[in-house]
Amino acid sequence: MNPTYLGTALITGASSGIGAVYAERLARRGYDLVLVARNRERLAALASRITTETRRNVELLVADLGEKGGVASVEAKLKDDATITLLVNNAGVGTHTPLVESDVDAMSRMIDLNVTALTRLTYAAVPGFLSRGKGEIINISSIVALAPEVLNGVYGGSKAYVLAFSQSLQHELGAKGIRVQAVLPGATATDFWQTGGLPLEHLDKAIVMSAENMVDAALVGFDRGELVTIPSLHDGDKWEAFEGARRAMSNLLSSNAPAPRYAQAR
């Protein structure tokens, strides 16, 4: 028995790792797919397997989201295809190299992909979602959004942006039929580490989650309507306390007078 058709999910960074797992899982749930990545061969192999196993329609969109032309082609798809009901902003790049040892041009390219491309694709999708009265966005952030000291500072900053952007989007659009989820994975068994120059086998196995387990957990959070999902955090009360403290403080952050602790000594 085929699952109920849920529309089309557009997934960036879909050729491997987290993006490929999302593609498989979402197809089994009843989504047709638009798979976005640079590697046509990998995309085609994944699409063939998913089509065979699920009978869902799978469209390939080969694009480099680190380039303006690549972003523009995906923006056009999001604007023109009214069947798209879910955007998964997964494409991203990172590094474990310390900030002062990193090439500034590489850091700029990281911002272009992790921040600018994600923002532009979201802006492309949201007007159509609003006009249709429904739509969902999954943004892949990282635990470094909460713990920027763990890895490279530009990477942490870019993922903190994704978290803040997602929270603001949900605040603005939640009452208009749009649902947003930010997923904060910890260390995940993907090409991320090898690409960054740190082989996966050099990491403590106790902190590394499989991409399959990460996505499955994230989708449980998605089904529960979570705005922020942290698959590796076993004690959910810690996040609730953190977020509760942030919200309680947010109304106290702007005042017409400096806090007394900053008064100059007389």
C-alpha positions as CSV (number, residue, x, y, z in Angstrom):
1,M,0.0,0.0,0.0
2,N,1.4,3.3,-1.1
3,P,1.6,6.1,1.6
4,T,-0.5,9.2,1.1
5,Y,1.0,11.7,-1.4
6,L,2.5,14.6,0.6
7,G,3.7,16.8,-2.2
8,T,7.3,17.3,-3.3
9,A,10.3,17.7,-1.0
10,L,13.3,19.6,-2.3
11,I,16.5,18.5,-0.6
12,T,19.9,20.2,-1.0
13,G,23.1,18.4,-0.5
14,A,21.2,15.2,-1.4
15,S,23.8,13.1,-3.0
16,S,25.3,11.5,0.1
17,G,25.2,11.5,3.9
18,I,22.4,13.3,5.7
19,G,20.8,14.6,2.6
20,A,20.6,11.1,0.9
21,V,19.1,9.6,4.1
22,Y,16.4,12.4,4.1
23,A,15.7,11.6,0.5
24,E,15.1,7.9,1.2
25,R,13.0,8.5,4.3
26,L,10.8,11.2,2.8
27,A,10.1,9.2,-0.3
28,R,8.9,6.3,1.9
29,R,6.7,8.8,3.7
30,G,5.0,9.8,0.4
31,Y,6.9,12.7,-1.0
32,D,8.1,13.1,-4.5
33,L,11.6,14.5,-4.6
34,V,13.8,17.1,-6.1
35,L,17.3,16.2,-5.3
36,V,19.9,19.0,-5.4
37,A,23.7,18.5,-5.4
38,R,26.8,19.0,-7.6
39,N,27.5,15.3,-8.3
40,R,25.2,14.1,-11.1
41,E,26.5,10.5,-11.0
42,R,25.7,10.1,-7.3
43,L,22.4,11.8,-7.6
44,A,21.4,9.6,-10.5
45,A,22.3,6.4,-8.6
46,L,20.4,7.5,-5.5
47,A,17.3,8.5,-7.6
48,S,17.3,5.2,-9.4
49,R,17.4,3.3,-6.2
50,I,14.6,5.4,-4.6
51,T,12.4,5.2,-7.6
52,T,12.8,1.4,-7.7
53,E,12.1,1.0,-4.0
54,T,9.3,3.5,-3.5
55,R,7.8,4.3,-7.0
56,R,8.0,8.0,-6.1
57,N,8.9,10.6,-8.8
58,V,12.5,11.8,-8.4
59,E,13.8,14.9,-10.2
60,L,17.5,15.7,-10.3
61,L,18.7,19.3,-10.2
62,V,22.5,19.5,-10.5
63,A,23.7,22.7,-9.0
64,D,26.6,24.1,-7.0
65,L,25.1,26.2,-4.3
66,G,28.5,27.7,-3.7
67,E,28.0,29.6,-7.0
68,K,25.4,32.3,-7.8
69,G,24.2,30.5,-10.9
70,G,23.6,27.3,-9.0
71,V,21.6,29.1,-6.3
72,A,19.6,30.9,-8.9
73,S,18.6,27.7,-10.6
74,V,17.3,26.2,-7.4
75,E,15.6,29.5,-6.5
76,A,13.7,29.3,-9.8
77,K,12.6,25.8,-9.1
78,L,11.3,26.7,-5.7
79,K,9.4,29.7,-7.1
80,D,7.9,27.9,-10.1
81,D,7.0,24.4,-8.8
82,A,3.8,24.6,-6.8
83,T,4.0,20.9,-5.8
84,I,6.9,21.7,-3.4
85,T,5.6,21.5,0.1
86,L,8.9,20.8,2.0
87,L,12.3,22.4,1.7
88,V,15.2,20.7,3.4
89,N,18.2,23.0,3.6
90,N,20.9,20.5,4.2
91,A,23.8,21.6,1.9
92,G,26.7,23.0,3.9
93,V,30.4,22.8,4.6
94,G,32.5,23.0,7.7
95,T,36.0,22.6,9.1
96,H,37.7,21.7,12.3
97,T,40.7,23.9,11.5
98,P,41.2,26.7,14.0
99,L,40.1,30.1,12.8
100,V,43.5,31.8,12.7
101,E,44.9,28.8,10.7
102,S,42.0,29.0,8.1
103,D,42.1,30.7,4.7
104,V,39.8,33.7,4.8
105,D,38.6,33.1,1.2
106,A,37.6,29.5,2.2
107,M,35.7,31.0,5.2
108,S,33.9,33.4,2.9
109,R,32.9,30.5,0.7
110,M,31.6,28.7,3.8
111,I,29.4,31.7,4.6
112,D,28.2,31.8,1.0
113,L,27.0,28.2,1.2
114,N,25.9,27.8,4.9
115,V,24.3,31.2,5.2
116,T,23.6,33.0,2.0
117,A,22.4,30.1,-0.1
118,L,20.2,28.8,2.6
119,T,18.7,32.2,3.1
120,R,18.0,32.8,-0.6
121,L,16.4,29.4,-1.0
122,T,14.2,30.0,2.0
123,Y,13.2,33.4,0.5
124,A,12.4,31.7,-2.8
125,A,10.2,29.1,-1.2
126,V,8.2,31.1,1.4
127,P,6.0,33.2,-0.8
128,G,4.6,30.2,-2.5
129,F,4.1,28.5,0.8
130,L,2.2,31.5,2.1
131,S,0.0,31.8,-1.0
132,R,-0.9,28.1,-0.6
133,G,-1.4,28.4,3.1
134,K,1.0,25.6,4.0
135,G,4.6,24.6,3.7
136,E,7.4,23.2,5.8
137,I,11.2,24.0,6.1
138,I,13.8,21.8,7.7
139,N,17.1,23.6,8.3
140,I,20.2,21.6,9.2
141,S,22.1,23.5,11.8
142,S,24.6,21.9,14.3
143,I,25.3,21.6,18.0
144,V,28.1,24.2,17.4
145,A,25.3,26.8,17.2
146,L,25.1,26.3,20.9
147,A,28.7,25.4,21.5
148,P,30.8,27.6,19.2
149,E,34.0,26.8,21.0
150,V,33.9,23.2,19.8
151,L,35.0,23.7,16.1
152,N,36.0,26.6,13.8
153,G,34.4,29.9,14.7
154,V,33.1,30.8,11.3
155,Y,31.5,27.4,11.0
156,G,29.9,27.8,14.5
157,G,28.8,31.3,13.6
158,S,27.2,30.1,10.3
159,K,25.3,27.4,12.2
160,A,24.2,29.8,14.9
161,Y,22.7,31.9,12.1
162,V,20.8,28.9,10.8
163,L,19.3,28.4,14.3
164,A,18.4,32.0,14.9
165,F,17.0,32.4,11.4
166,S,14.8,29.3,11.9
167,Q,13.5,30.6,15.2
168,S,12.7,33.9,13.7
169,L,11.0,32.3,10.7
170,Q,8.7,30.2,12.9
171,H,7.9,33.3,15.0
172,E,6.9,35.2,12.0
173,L,5.2,32.5,9.9
174,G,3.9,29.9,12.3
175,A,0.4,31.4,12.4
176,K,0.3,31.5,8.6
177,G,0.5,27.7,8.0
178,I,4.3,27.5,7.7
179,R,6.3,25.2,10.0
180,V,10.0,25.4,10.6
181,Q,12.4,22.9,12.2
182,A,16.1,23.5,13.0
183,V,18.0,20.2,13.4
184,L,21.2,20.4,15.5
185,P,23.2,17.2,14.8
186,G,26.3,16.4,16.8
187,A,29.2,14.5,15.2
188,T,27.7,12.4,12.4
189,A,29.2,9.7,10.3
190,T,29.4,11.5,6.9
191,D,32.0,12.8,4.5
192,F,32.1,16.1,6.5
193,W,35.1,14.9,8.6
194,Q,37.1,13.5,5.7
195,T,36.5,16.6,3.6
196,G,37.7,18.7,6.5
197,G,40.9,16.7,6.8
198,L,40.0,14.7,9.9
199,P,39.3,11.0,9.1
200,L,36.2,9.7,10.9
201,E,38.2,6.9,12.5
202,H,40.1,9.5,14.5
203,L,37.0,10.5,16.4
204,D,35.7,8.9,19.6
205,K,33.1,6.4,18.5
206,A,31.0,7.3,21.6
207,I,30.2,10.7,20.1
208,V,29.6,9.8,16.5
209,M,26.0,9.0,15.4
210,S,25.1,7.3,12.1
211,A,23.4,9.5,9.5
212,E,20.5,7.1,9.5
213,N,19.9,7.4,13.2
214,M,20.3,11.1,13.1
215,V,17.7,11.6,10.4
216,D,15.3,9.2,12.0
217,A,15.5,11.0,15.3
218,A,15.1,14.4,13.6
219,L,12.0,13.2,11.8
220,V,10.5,12.1,15.1
221,G,11.1,15.6,16.3
222,F,9.6,16.9,13.1
223,D,6.4,14.8,13.6
224,R,6.1,16.2,17.1
225,G,6.2,19.7,15.9
226,E,9.6,20.6,17.5
227,L,11.1,23.9,16.4
228,V,14.5,22.8,17.6
229,T,15.6,19.1,17.5
230,I,18.9,18.0,19.1
231,P,19.1,14.2,18.4
232,S,22.2,13.6,20.6
233,L,20.9,15.4,23.7
234,H,19.5,12.7,26.0
235,D,18.2,15.0,28.7
236,G,15.6,17.2,26.8
237,D,15.0,19.1,30.0
238,K,18.4,20.8,29.6
239,W,17.3,22.3,26.3
240,E,14.0,23.4,27.8
241,A,15.8,25.1,30.6
242,F,18.2,26.8,28.2
243,E,15.5,28.0,25.9
244,G,13.3,29.0,28.9
245,A,16.1,31.1,30.3
246,R,16.7,32.7,26.9
247,R,13.1,33.6,26.5
248,A,12.8,35.0,30.0
249,M,15.8,37.2,29.5
250,S,14.7,38.4,26.1
251,N,12.3,41.0,27.5
252,L,15.0,42.4,29.7
253,L,17.6,43.1,27.1
254,S,16.7,46.6,26.1
255,S,16.4,49.6,28.5
256,N,16.9,53.3,28.5
257,A,19.4,53.1,31.3
258,P,22.6,51.1,31.7
259,A,22.5,48.2,34.2
260,P,23.7,49.4,37.7
261,R,26.8,47.1,37.5
262,Y,28.1,49.3,34.6
263,A,27.8,52.5,36.6
264,Q,31.1,54.3,36.9
265,A,32.6,54.6,40.3
266,R,32.2,58.1,41.8
